[in-house]
Amino acid sequence: MQKIKKLSDNEARKIAAGEVVERPANIVKELIENSIDAKADIISIYLEDAGKQLVRVVDNGCGMSAEDAKLCFEHHATSKIGSVDDLANLNTFGFRGEALSSISAISKVILITKEIDSSSGVKIELEFGDIISTQEVNCLNGVDLTIQNIFSNVPARLKFLKKSDTEWRQIVQLFQAFCISYKNIHFKLYHDNNLVYNCPPTQDLESRLMQLWDHNFAQNLISFSIEEKNISVFGLTSNHQVERYNRNQIFLFVNGRWIKNQNLSKTLVKSYLNILQPGKFPAAFIFINLPNSEVDINIHPRKEEVQFLYPKKIENIIYDTVKDSLQKNLSKQIKRDVEISTQQLNSFKAASTTTFDFERTPFFESMDDLFSSTFDNTEKKENHFFAATLPTHNDLNHEMQIQQTQHTVFVNHIKPENRRDYNLVGQFKKTYILLEKEEGLVLVDQHAAHERIMYEIFSKKFKDVATVRLIFPTSISLSDKDMETILPYLEMLHNYGIEIEQFGKNQLIIKSVPVYLKDVQLNDLVNQLIGWIEENSILEKNEFLKIINEKLQAQMACKAAVKAGDTLSEEQIYKLLDDLSNTENRFCCPHGRPTSWLIGINEIEKKFKRKN
């Protein structure tokens, strides 16, 4: 009995459509790409029910002849390539010749098109892959292509379509990507007869982003650009005041094509370490240009992913460039918003010290033993204290969007007290320091602020720490597995002033610790270190050691810092604020939490109904 059967062409196209067309957004993508390849500079997209009922794309491109209009729906019919060798240097979007064939197999299609030099156009109607009518018509130059009722003849595919809201969000993100990549094209997006986006051509990326989002968002972006041999990377990325709950506002483009790449996305997020809170993400619009021979766009049926010939090279460029741009932006912002005269600066250098001298707390007494000063004079920066703003969330995926005016508050470090540009109100809940400013009320998290100060100390001078030998050594019991994991890294702990030795088969003995950790139980630190080692063991050695060191420094800073619930004297508070003002990356603690927030006077007055 014969078991193998050859499927009909129509059934084969239905099955193939499942690879090319998964949802309405895939159809929108294919049709817009065809319009761009046709040199259109006006592209309008019309949708009904998030594309489930109708997708219509109208362009003013070169159009097609009557013969090409019929042929474009045939399987493997394309104008983009002549042989497989052309794939190595592809300069257009489409090339397989499967898209229109697959789309027409699972929908009803109406194509109206006219070439520029033709006196009339052609209208072709198809139903599930079969041409049912062809007629000559009067129409505008370009292509008007309508797709109706996708998957209506394939119920197995139809039931997997998501809710309309989900499908709509996919199309919006796709539309945004095309607008960003092609600033010279006038894009319009209609949904259920309503114009949602109208984006005329722009000269620069910032203007395009303001069309898609808002003016405040564009103001919080940092530009960057770098070229290395035959690779260029440029674009915009968000500063420390923008945070997102997901990666949906990270757009990556390779040779003008919007792509999805997990490794590049992770690399970008990693460059925001200690700037954004864990679980929060930046917004970024990154363009990568490189020779076509060094990137393969033929690895995904819907051309959403690419494969680089040298992926690590691209990742390193993005990481280094974005991280450097963030640091330069912070310095630039500081210099722009805070002006300190030469006379004041000299007075500050002569008069100020940055050592902790909190006489009422044993921990603070030990700081003078640790360092004679927090930073050498050569490391001092312009002094200012930054109060981070309440974050603005403009993420389209969230129903509640917080619209707030962005403020930056700077407090002069220079003594005497009347030179400080704030009034100290006091402590709230023994956790937050309250400051009165002209712009509003500043709240400083005393633990997060001190944690950032300590972290910067550890990252610069961890090998110079003063240690104290414990009168009664502390013992830590570990399992065989954990002991085997930690033993190779005892020297690393020793570099941080923590002297640990193995005592017996399953015990460690802590003999000495840094003076600022003399009253801290280190069992948790050791167990966390074991977890970090196991979690990151697959990384390369240099990257592994870098991550472990950063985590150790952050955790030790957390344990050494003042805690929520600690009572601070007025002198201690001023000292904490002064040291924070002289600390790099002062906007958040090492774990990403903000050190300070501003509640603007306008917001306060609105709460009391003094303003609308």
C-alpha positions in Angstrom: 0.0 0.0 0.0 1.4 3.4 -1.0 2.0 5.6 2.0 3.8 8.6 0.4 1.7 11.1 -1.4 2.6 14.3 -3.2 0.7 17.3 -2.0 -1.1 19.5 -4.5 0.6 22.9 -5.1 -2.3 24.6 -3.3 -1.9 22.5 -0.2 1.9 22.9 -0.3 1.5 26.7 -0.4 -0.8 26.6 2.6 1.8 24.7 4.6 4.6 27.0 3.4 2.6 30.0 4.4 2.9 28.9 8.1 6.6 29.6 7.9 6.4 32.9 6.2 3.1 34.1 7.7 2.5 33.5 11.4 0.5 36.6 12.2 -0.8 39.8 10.5 2.4 41.6 11.4 4.4 39.3 9.1 2.1 40.3 6.2 2.6 44.0 7.0 6.3 43.5 7.1 6.5 41.7 3.7 4.4 44.3 2.0 6.2 47.3 3.4 9.6 45.8 2.4 8.3 45.3 -1.2 7.2 49.0 -1.2 10.6 50.1 0.0 12.4 48.0 -2.6 10.1 49.6 -5.2 11.6 53.0 -4.2 8.3 54.3 -2.7 8.5 57.5 -0.6 4.9 57.5 0.6 3.6 54.3 2.2 0.2 54.0 3.9 -1.0 51.0 5.9 -4.7 50.3 6.6 -5.8 47.7 9.1 -9.0 46.3 10.4 -9.2 44.2 13.6 -5.4 44.4 14.0 -4.9 43.0 10.5 -7.0 39.9 11.0 -9.8 41.1 8.7 -7.8 43.4 6.5 -4.3 44.5 5.7 -3.9 47.1 2.9 -0.6 48.7 1.9 -0.6 51.6 -0.6 2.6 53.0 -2.1 3.8 55.3 -4.8 6.7 53.1 -6.0 7.6 51.9 -9.4 4.6 49.7 -9.7 4.3 46.5 -11.9 3.2 45.7 -15.4 0.2 43.4 -16.0 2.6 40.5 -16.7 4.6 41.0 -13.6 1.4 41.5 -11.5 0.3 38.0 -12.4 3.7 36.4 -12.1 4.5 37.9 -8.6 2.0 35.4 -7.0 3.8 32.4 -8.4 6.0 30.3 -6.2 9.7 31.4 -6.2 9.0 34.3 -8.5 11.2 37.3 -7.6 12.8 40.4 -9.2 15.5 40.6 -6.5 17.9 37.8 -7.6 18.8 35.7 -10.6 20.8 32.9 -8.9 21.9 31.7 -5.4 25.2 33.6 -5.8 23.4 36.9 -5.6 22.5 36.1 -2.0 26.0 37.0 -0.8 25.6 40.6 -1.9 21.9 41.3 -1.4 20.9 45.0 -1.3 17.1 44.6 -1.1 14.7 43.2 1.4 13.0 40.3 -0.3 14.5 37.6 -2.4 12.9 34.3 -1.8 9.8 34.9 -4.0 7.6 33.0 -1.4 5.9 35.9 0.4 3.1 36.9 -2.0 2.6 33.2 -3.0 2.2 32.1 0.6 0.0 35.1 1.5 -2.3 34.6 -1.4 -2.7 30.9 -0.5 -4.3 31.7 2.8 -6.4 34.8 2.1 -8.3 36.9 -0.4 -6.1 39.3 -2.3 -6.8 42.4 -4.5 -3.8 43.9 -6.3 -4.1 47.2 -8.1 -0.9 48.5 -9.7 0.5 50.7 -12.4 3.9 51.5 -13.8 5.0 55.1 -14.1 5.2 55.1 -17.9 1.9 53.2 -18.4 -1.3 54.8 -19.4 -3.4 52.4 -17.4 -3.0 49.9 -14.6 -4.2 46.4 -13.8 -6.5 44.9 -11.1 -6.1 41.3 -10.1 -8.3 39.4 -7.6 -7.2 36.1 -6.1 -8.9 33.8 -3.7 -6.7 31.3 -1.8 -4.0 31.3 -4.4 -6.2 31.2 -7.5 -6.7 34.2 -9.8 -10.4 34.8 -10.2 -10.4 38.1 -12.2 -8.1 40.4 -14.1 -9.1 43.8 -15.6 -7.6 47.0 -16.8 -8.2 50.0 -14.6 -7.3 53.7 -14.2 -5.2 54.1 -11.0 -2.3 56.0 -9.5 1.3 55.0 -10.0 2.6 52.3 -7.5 0.9 49.4 -5.8 -2.3 49.1 -3.8 -2.4 45.6 -2.3 -5.3 44.4 0.0 -5.2 41.2 2.0 -8.5 40.0 3.6 -9.4 37.3 6.1 -6.1 35.6 6.6 -6.1 31.9 7.4 -9.9 31.7 6.8 -9.2 28.5 4.8 -6.8 27.2 7.3 -8.6 26.9 10.7 -5.7 25.2 12.3 -3.6 28.3 11.8 -6.4 30.7 12.5 -7.0 29.5 16.0 -3.4 30.4 16.9 -3.8 34.1 16.2 -3.6 36.1 19.4 -6.0 38.7 20.8 -6.4 41.8 18.7 -4.5 43.9 21.2 -1.5 41.6 21.1 -1.5 41.5 17.3 -1.8 45.3 17.2 1.2 45.8 19.4 3.3 43.6 17.1 2.3 45.7 14.1 2.9 49.0 15.9 6.4 48.0 16.9 7.1 46.9 13.3 5.8 50.2 12.0 8.0 52.1 14.4 11.0 50.1 13.2 10.4 51.0 9.6 9.8 54.7 10.5 13.1 54.8 12.4 15.1 53.0 9.7 13.7 55.0 6.8 13.4 58.7 7.8 13.0 59.7 4.2 9.7 58.0 3.7 6.3 59.3 4.7 4.6 56.6 6.7 0.9 56.5 7.7 -0.8 53.9 9.8 -4.6 53.6 10.0 -6.5 51.2 12.3 -10.3 50.7 12.0 -10.6 53.9 9.9 -8.6 56.0 12.4 -5.3 57.6 11.6 -3.0 56.5 14.4 0.4 57.6 13.1 1.3 60.2 10.5 5.1 60.4 10.1 6.3 62.7 7.3 10.0 62.6 6.3 12.5 64.0 8.8 16.1 65.0 8.6 17.3 63.5 11.8 16.4 60.5 14.0 15.5 62.6 17.0 12.7 64.3 15.1 11.4 60.9 13.9 11.3 59.6 17.5 9.3 62.6 18.6 6.7 61.7 15.9 6.5 58.2 17.3 6.7 58.9 21.0 7.0 62.4 22.6 9.3 65.4 22.9 10.5 64.6 26.5 11.5 61.1 25.5 13.7 62.3 22.7 15.4 64.8 25.1 16.6 61.9 27.2 18.6 60.2 24.5 22.3 60.1 24.0 23.8 59.9 20.5 26.9 57.8 19.7 28.9 56.9 16.7 32.0 54.7 16.0 33.8 53.2 13.1 36.2 50.3 13.2 37.7 49.3 9.8 34.7 48.2 7.7 32.1 48.3 10.5 30.2 51.4 11.7 27.9 51.5 14.7 25.8 54.6 15.5 22.4 55.6 16.9 20.7 56.8 20.1 20.4 55.3 23.5 18.6 56.4 26.7 20.2 58.1 29.6 19.8 57.1 33.3 16.4 58.8 33.6 14.7 56.4 31.1 13.8 52.9 32.1 11.5 50.3 30.6 9.9 47.2 31.9 10.8 45.1 28.8 13.0 45.2 25.7 10.3 46.4 23.3 12.0 49.8 22.9 15.4 48.3 21.9 15.6 48.5 18.1 18.6 47.0 16.3 19.2 47.5 12.6 21.8 45.8 10.3 22.3 47.5 7.0 19.0 49.2 7.3 17.1 45.9 8.2 15.4 45.7 11.6 16.5 42.5 13.3 16.1 40.6 16.5 19.3 39.4 18.2 19.3 38.1 21.8 23.1 38.4 22.2 23.2 42.0 21.0 20.2 42.9 23.2 21.9 41.3 26.3 25.1 43.1 25.5 23.3 46.5 25.4 21.5 45.8 28.7 24.8 44.8 30.3 26.3 48.2 29.4 23.7 49.7 31.8 25.0 47.7 34.8 24.7 49.9 37.9 22.7 52.5 36.0 19.3 50.9 35.7 17.6 48.7 38.4 17.6 45.0 37.8 14.7 44.0 35.7 14.5 47.4 34.0 15.7 48.1 30.4 16.9 51.0 28.3 15.5 52.4 25.1 18.0 52.2 22.2 18.1 52.7 18.5 21.3 51.1 17.1 22.4 51.0 13.5 25.1 48.5 12.4 26.6 48.8 8.9 29.0 46.3 7.6 29.7 44.5 4.3 27.0 42.1 3.2 29.5 39.3 3.0 29.9 39.5 6.8 26.3 39.0 7.7 23.8 36.3 6.6 20.2 37.4 6.5 19.1 34.0 5.0 18.8 32.1 8.3 15.2 32.8 9.2 12.1 32.2 7.2 10.7 35.7 8.0 14.1 37.4 7.8 13.8 38.5 11.4 17.2 37.3 12.6 20.7 37.5 11.1 24.0 35.7 11.7 27.3 37.6 11.9 30.6 36.3 10.7 32.3 38.0 13.7 29.5 38.3 16.4 31.8 39.0 19.3 33.4 41.9 17.5 30.0 43.5 17.1 29.0 42.8 20.7 32.2 44.4 22.1 31.8 47.5 20.0 28.3 48.0 21.2 29.2 47.4 24.8 32.2 49.7 24.9 30.6 52.5 22.8 27.3 52.6 24.8 29.0 52.4 28.2 31.5 55.2 27.2 28.6 57.4 25.9 26.7 57.0 29.2 29.7 58.0 31.2 30.5 61.0 29.0 26.8 62.1 29.1 26.9 62.2 32.9 30.0 64.3 32.9 28.6 66.6 30.3 25.4 67.1 32.2 27.3 67.9 35.4 29.5 70.5 33.7 26.4 72.0 32.0 24.2 72.3 35.0 26.7 73.1 37.7 29.1 76.1 37.4 31.6 76.4 40.1 34.0 79.4 40.0 37.7 78.9 40.1 37.8 80.7 43.4 35.1 78.5 44.9 36.8 75.4 43.6 40.1 76.4 45.1 38.4 77.1 48.4 36.8 73.7 48.3 40.0 71.9 47.5 41.7 73.6 50.4 38.9 73.2 52.9 37.0 70.1 52.2 37.7 66.6 53.3 35.8 63.5 52.4 36.6 61.1 55.2 33.8 59.9 57.4 34.2 61.1 60.9 31.0 60.0 62.5 31.9 59.8 66.2 28.7 58.3 67.4 28.8 55.1 65.4 31.7 52.5 65.7 31.6 51.9 62.0 32.2 55.5 61.2 35.1 55.7 63.6 36.8 53.0 61.6 36.7 54.9 58.4 39.6 57.1 59.3 41.6 53.9 59.9 40.6 52.7 56.5 41.5 55.7 54.4 42.8 59.2 55.2 40.5 60.5 52.6 37.8 58.9 50.5 39.4 60.1 47.3 42.8 61.6 46.5 42.7 65.3 45.6 43.6 64.3 42.0 40.4 62.3 41.8 38.1 65.0 43.0 35.4 66.0 40.6 33.2 69.1 40.4 31.0 69.0 43.5 27.3 68.7 43.2 24.6 66.5 44.5 22.1 65.0 42.0 18.6 64.1 43.0 17.2 61.6 40.5 13.8 62.3 39.2 10.7 60.2 39.4 11.0 58.0 36.3 8.9 58.7 33.3 7.2 55.7 31.8 6.0 56.2 28.2 6.0 52.5 27.3 3.1 51.8 24.9 2.7 48.4 26.6 1.5 49.9 29.8 -2.0 51.3 30.2 -0.9 53.7 32.9 1.6 56.2 31.7 3.2 58.6 34.1 3.7 62.1 32.7 6.0 64.2 34.8 8.2 67.1 34.2 11.8 66.2 34.5 13.9 68.1 37.0 17.5 67.9 38.0 18.5 69.3 41.4 22.0 70.1 42.2 23.2 71.0 45.7 26.4 72.8 46.2 28.9 70.9 48.2 30.9 73.9 49.3 31.0 74.8 53.0 30.0 76.8 55.0 26.4 75.8 55.3 24.9 78.9 53.8 26.6 77.9 50.5 24.6 74.7 50.3 21.7 75.2 47.9 19.2 73.3 50.1 17.8 73.3 53.6 18.1 70.1 55.6 14.6 69.1 57.0 15.8 66.0 58.7 15.3 62.2 58.7 12.1 60.5 57.9 11.5 57.0 59.3 15.3 56.8 60.0 15.7 55.9 56.4 15.2 58.9 54.2 17.0 62.3 54.4 14.6 65.2 53.5 15.9 68.3 51.8 14.1 71.4 50.9 14.9 72.9 47.5 13.4 75.7 45.4 12.3 73.1 42.9 10.6 70.9 45.5 11.3 68.2 48.1 14.3 65.9 47.7 14.3 62.5 49.4 17.7 60.7 49.8 17.8 57.0 50.7 20.6 57.0 53.2 21.5 53.3 52.7 21.5 53.5 48.9 23.5 56.8 48.9 26.1 55.4 51.3 26.2 52.1 49.5 27.2 53.9 46.3 29.9 55.9 48.1 31.4 52.7 49.6 31.2 50.8 46.2 33.2 53.5 44.5 35.8 53.3 47.3 36.0 49.5 47.0 36.3 49.5 43.2 39.3 51.9 43.4 41.2 50.9 46.5 40.1 47.4 47.5 43.8 46.3 47.7 44.7 49.0 50.2 42.1 48.3 52.8 43.0 48.2 56.5 42.1 44.9 58.1 41.5 43.9 61.7 42.3 40.4 63.1 39.3 38.8 64.8 39.9 37.8 68.5 37.4 35.0 68.0 37.6 33.7 64.4 34.3 33.0 62.7 33.6 29.5 61.3 31.4 28.7 58.3 30.1 25.2 57.6 29.8 24.2 53.9 28.8 21.1 51.9 31.4 19.1 50.0 30.1 20.7 46.7 30.2 24.3 48.1 33.6 23.8 49.6 35.0 22.6 46.3 33.5 25.6 44.6 34.8 28.3 46.9 38.3 27.0 47.6 39.9 28.4 44.3 38.6 31.9 45.1 39.8 32.3 48.7 42.7 34.4 47.3 40.1 36.8 45.7 38.5 37.3 49.1 42.0 37.9 50.6 42.5 40.7 48.1 39.4 42.4 49.7 40.9 42.0 53.2 38.9 38.9 54.1 41.4 36.2 55.3 39.8 32.8 55.1 41.3 29.3 55.5 40.0 25.8 55.3 39.6 24.2 58.7 38.8 20.5 58.4 36.9 19.0 55.5 33.7 21.2 55.6 34.6 24.3 57.5 36.1 27.7 56.7 37.7 30.0 59.3 37.6 33.7 58.9 40.6 35.2 60.7 40.6 38.8 59.6 38.3 41.3 57.8 38.3 44.9 56.6 37.7 47.3 59.5 34.5 48.4 58.0 33.1 44.8 58.1 34.3 44.0 61.6 30.8 43.8 63.0 29.2 42.1 60.0 28.4 38.4 59.7 30.0 37.2 56.4 28.2 33.8 56.1 25.8 35.3 53.6 28.6 36.9 51.6 30.4 33.6 51.2 27.3 31.7 50.3 26.3 34.4 47.8 29.8 34.2 46.3 29.3 30.4 45.8 26.1 31.1 44.0 27.6 33.7 41.7 30.5 31.4 40.8 28.1 28.6 39.8 25.8 31.0 37.9 28.6 32.5 35.8 30.9 29.5 35.4 30.2 29.2 31.7 31.7 32.6 30.9 35.2 33.3 29.7 37.7 33.8 32.4 38.2 37.6 32.1 34.4 38.3 31.9 33.8 35.8 34.8 36.3 37.5 37.1 35.0 41.0 36.2 31.4 40.0 37.1 32.4 38.3 40.3 34.5 41.3 41.4 31.6 43.7 40.6 29.2 41.6 42.6 31.5 41.3 45.5 32.2 45.0 45.6 28.5 45.8 45.5 27.6 43.3 48.2 30.4 44.5 50.5 29.3 48.0 50.0 25.8 47.0 50.9 27.0 45.4 54.2 29.3 48.3 55.1 26.8 51.1 54.4 24.5 52.6 57.0 21.2 50.9 57.1 17.6 51.9 57.0 16.7 52.5 60.7 20.1 54.0 61.7 19.8 57.4 63.4 22.2 59.9 61.9 23.2 63.2 63.4 23.0 66.4 61.5 26.8 66.4 61.0 26.6 62.8 59.7 23.9 63.7 57.2 25.8 66.7 55.8 28.9 64.5 55.5 26.9 61.8 53.7 25.5 64.3 51.2 28.9 65.9 50.7 30.5 62.6 49.9 27.7 61.6 47.6 28.1 64.8 45.7 31.8 63.9 45.1 31.0 60.3 44.0 30.8 59.0 40.4 27.6 57.4 39.3 25.8 59.0 42.2 22.3 58.5 40.7 21.8 55.0 41.9 23.2 52.4 44.3 25.3 49.4 42.9 22.1 47.3 42.7 20.3 49.9 40.5 18.0 51.6 43.1 17.9 55.4 43.0 19.8 57.2 45.7 17.5 60.2 45.6 14.3 61.4 44.2 12.7 64.8 43.6 9.0 65.6 44.2 8.5 68.7 42.2 6.8 71.8 43.7 4.3 71.6 40.9 3.3 68.1 41.8 3.0 69.0 45.5 0.8 72.0 44.7 -1.4 69.8 42.4 -2.0 67.4 45.2 -3.2 70.2 47.4 -5.4 71.6 44.6 -3.4 74.8 44.4 -2.8 74.1 40.7 -4.7 72.2 38.1 
